[in-house]
């Protein structure tokens, strides 16, 4: 069983459970949108796994939608996925999911080989402000 995580929306996370079926995978628990802000993602994931009787020790991997979407949501969800994968020794699988594409579309894109670290793929460069203060915190 693999956990599916799509954190591309700042106000919700989408989770599902994938099972091996023949040569591919199917959703045994369909992708479910769960409202919540990024700071609650870890608790939401824990509650989802508990509600579906899918403890971490039964997971055989984590599939993460690598983009596109909110940069903050993508960074948060990827940080959690990477931490869980590292801490539990779980293989990670990153799948590109475009905005508006159904979650089920990832089933045809499932990679054969795991990765060590999942990196988000941004549609646009993150809009990060450049500081207007110098090293001593004085306005420049």
C-alpha positions as CSV (number, residue, x, y, z in Angstrom):
1,X,0.0,0.0,0.0
2,X,1.2,3.5,-0.8
3,X,0.1,6.8,0.5
4,X,-0.8,9.4,-2.1
5,X,-0.2,13.1,-1.1
6,X,-1.1,16.1,-3.2
7,X,-0.4,19.3,-1.3
8,X,-0.8,21.9,-4.1
9,X,-3.5,24.0,-2.6
10,X,-2.9,26.3,0.4
11,X,-6.3,25.6,1.9
12,X,-6.5,21.8,1.5
13,X,-4.5,18.6,1.1
14,X,-5.6,15.6,-1.0
15,X,-4.8,12.2,0.3
16,X,-5.5,8.7,-1.0
17,X,-4.3,5.1,-0.6
18,X,-3.0,3.2,-3.6
19,X,-2.8,-0.6,-3.9
20,X,-0.9,-2.7,-6.4
21,X,-3.3,-4.2,-8.9
22,X,-1.7,-6.3,-11.7
23,X,1.0,-4.3,-13.4
24,X,-0.2,-1.0,-12.0
25,X,-1.9,0.7,-9.1
26,X,-5.5,1.6,-8.2
27,X,-6.9,3.8,-5.5
28,X,-8.3,1.6,-2.7
29,X,-9.2,4.9,-0.9
30,X,-10.0,7.5,-3.5
31,X,-8.3,10.9,-3.4
32,X,-10.0,12.9,-0.7
33,X,-9.8,16.7,-0.4
34,X,-9.3,17.6,3.3
35,X,-9.6,21.2,4.3
36,X,-6.7,22.5,6.4
37,X,-3.8,24.9,6.2
38,X,-0.2,23.8,5.6
39,X,0.7,23.9,9.3
40,X,-1.9,21.2,9.9
41,X,-0.8,18.8,7.1
42,X,1.1,16.4,9.3
43,X,-1.9,16.0,11.7
44,X,-4.3,15.6,8.8
45,X,-2.1,12.9,7.3
46,X,-1.9,11.1,10.6
47,X,-5.7,11.3,11.1
48,X,-6.3,10.1,7.5
49,X,-4.1,7.0,8.0
50,X,-5.7,6.2,11.3
51,X,-9.3,6.6,9.9
52,X,-8.5,4.2,7.1
53,X,-6.6,1.7,9.3
54,X,-3.4,2.3,7.4
55,X,-0.6,2.5,9.9
56,X,2.8,3.8,8.8
57,X,4.4,0.4,9.3
58,X,2.1,-1.0,6.6
59,X,3.1,1.6,4.0
60,X,5.3,0.4,1.2
61,X,6.0,3.9,-0.1
62,X,4.6,7.4,-0.6
63,X,3.5,8.9,-3.9
64,X,3.7,12.7,-4.0
65,X,2.2,15.0,-6.6
66,X,5.2,17.2,-7.4
67,X,3.4,20.2,-8.8
68,X,2.0,22.5,-9.9
69,X,0.3,24.7,-7.3
70,X,0.9,27.0,-4.4
71,X,4.6,27.2,-3.6
72,X,4.0,27.3,0.1
73,X,1.7,24.2,0.0
74,X,4.1,22.3,-2.3
75,X,7.1,23.1,0.0
76,X,5.2,22.1,3.1
77,X,3.8,18.8,1.7
78,X,7.2,17.8,0.2
79,X,8.9,18.5,3.5
80,X,6.5,16.2,5.3
81,X,6.7,13.5,2.7
82,X,10.5,13.7,2.7
83,X,10.7,13.5,6.5
84,X,8.3,10.5,6.7
85,X,10.2,8.8,3.9
86,X,13.5,9.3,5.6
87,X,12.4,8.5,9.1
88,X,10.5,5.3,8.1
89,X,12.8,4.2,5.3
90,X,10.0,4.5,2.8
91,X,10.6,4.8,-1.0
92,X,9.2,8.0,-2.5
93,X,7.6,8.4,-5.9
94,X,7.1,11.8,-7.4
95,X,4.4,12.3,-10.1
96,X,3.8,15.5,-12.0
97,X,0.2,16.6,-11.7
98,X,-1.0,19.7,-13.5
99,X,-3.6,22.0,-12.0
100,X,-7.1,20.8,-12.8
101,X,-5.9,17.4,-13.9
102,X,-7.8,14.6,-12.1
103,X,-5.9,12.8,-9.4
104,X,-6.5,9.5,-11.1
105,X,-4.3,10.7,-14.0
106,X,-1.3,9.9,-11.9
107,X,-2.0,6.2,-12.2
108,X,-0.7,6.3,-15.8
109,X,2.4,8.2,-14.8
110,X,3.5,6.1,-11.8
111,X,7.3,5.8,-12.0
112,X,8.9,2.4,-11.7
113,X,11.8,3.5,-9.5
114,X,11.8,5.4,-6.3
115,X,13.7,8.6,-5.6
116,X,15.5,9.6,-2.4
117,X,14.2,13.1,-2.1
118,X,11.0,14.5,-3.6
119,X,11.4,18.1,-5.0
120,X,8.4,20.3,-5.8
121,X,8.0,21.5,-9.4
122,X,6.8,25.1,-9.5
123,X,4.8,26.4,-12.5
124,X,6.4,29.8,-11.9
125,X,9.4,30.9,-9.9
126,X,8.4,31.5,-6.2
127,X,7.8,35.2,-5.5
128,X,10.2,35.8,-2.7
129,X,10.9,39.4,-1.6
130,X,14.4,40.7,-1.5
131,X,15.2,42.3,1.9
132,X,15.6,46.0,2.0
133,X,17.8,45.8,5.1
134,X,21.5,45.2,5.3
135,X,23.3,42.7,7.5
136,X,22.8,45.0,10.6
137,X,19.1,45.2,9.9
138,X,19.3,48.8,8.8
139,X,17.1,50.0,5.9
140,X,19.0,50.5,2.7
